[in-house]
Amino acid sequence: MTSGTEIDSAVASVAPARSAPPRTPARAANRWSRRRGVVGAFAAFGVVAFAVAIVAPTGMALAKPPVADVETPFSLAAQDTQDLTVTAEGATIEPATRGSYDVYVTPTPTPTPEPEPEVASSDSSDSYSAPGPVYYTGGGAPAEWMAAAGIASGDWGYVDYIVAKESGWNPNATNSSSGACGLVQALPCSKVPGNGYDPVDNLRWANGYATGRYGSWAGAYEFWINNHWW
């Protein structure tokens, strides 16, 4: 019986061992280069596919969707309504044309101008009116007025009595019923030269009236006592 080493020596002598051919550096480099090319191609394809996946939905969303000519129950009913004809007592009424119509607007009436009131001319004879009385606004006292009218001082007592009864020494006194005016109530007032309401003009006229009708102021006083007028 032999040892293991002896069998190995025989086998070794009968069949010599084959060694694998060594790999050269050039073949290894070529194989690595092909692998890199394949990986790069797959990577580029993946980038393009990712870009398409992002852009394609956006483009479809922005594109105007086609309008489908779909007939719905509502559209059919509206079309039938437009084409509807009505028959009443054997007469056929054609459908109204709905393309145009006129709108009547009631015009605003133009306001009628109001007539302007006529202004009477100042120089018209029809509008003439007599001037009103010019009342006395000056000052003075009875003694001053009698002296200015030319009445003697001896008659002032008679004059004072008559004037006090007639007007109360108010130069602007007027009788509402007869129109007598002034201190001595001259009637009519227009007979007094000047202004019947001026006390001097009124007393000057009264002086001539008393002496002319009653002879003196004393006679005028006696008549007034008996008749309460003169």
Sequence and secondary structure as in RCSB ss.txt:
>XXXX:A:sequence
MTSGTEIDSAVASVAPARSAPPRTPARAANRWSRRRGVVGAFAAFGVVAFAVAIVAPTGMALAKPPVADVETPFS
LAAQDTQDLTVTAEGATIEPATRGSYDVYVTPTPTPTPEPEPEVASSDSSDSYSAPGPVYYTGGGAPAEWMAAAG
IASGDWGYVDYIVAKESGWNPNATNSSSGACGLVQALPCSKVPGNGYDPVDNLRWANGYATGRYGSWAGAYEFWI
NNHWW
>XXXX:A:secstr
   HHHHHHHHHHHS         HHHHHHHHHHHHHHHHHHHHHHHHHHHHHHHHHHHHHHS         HHH
HHHHHHHT  EEETTEEE     S                      TT STT              HHHHHHHTT
  GGGHHHHHHHHHHHTTT TT B TTT  BTTTTBSSGGGSSS TTSHHHHHHHHHHHHHHHHSSHHHHHHHHH
HHS  
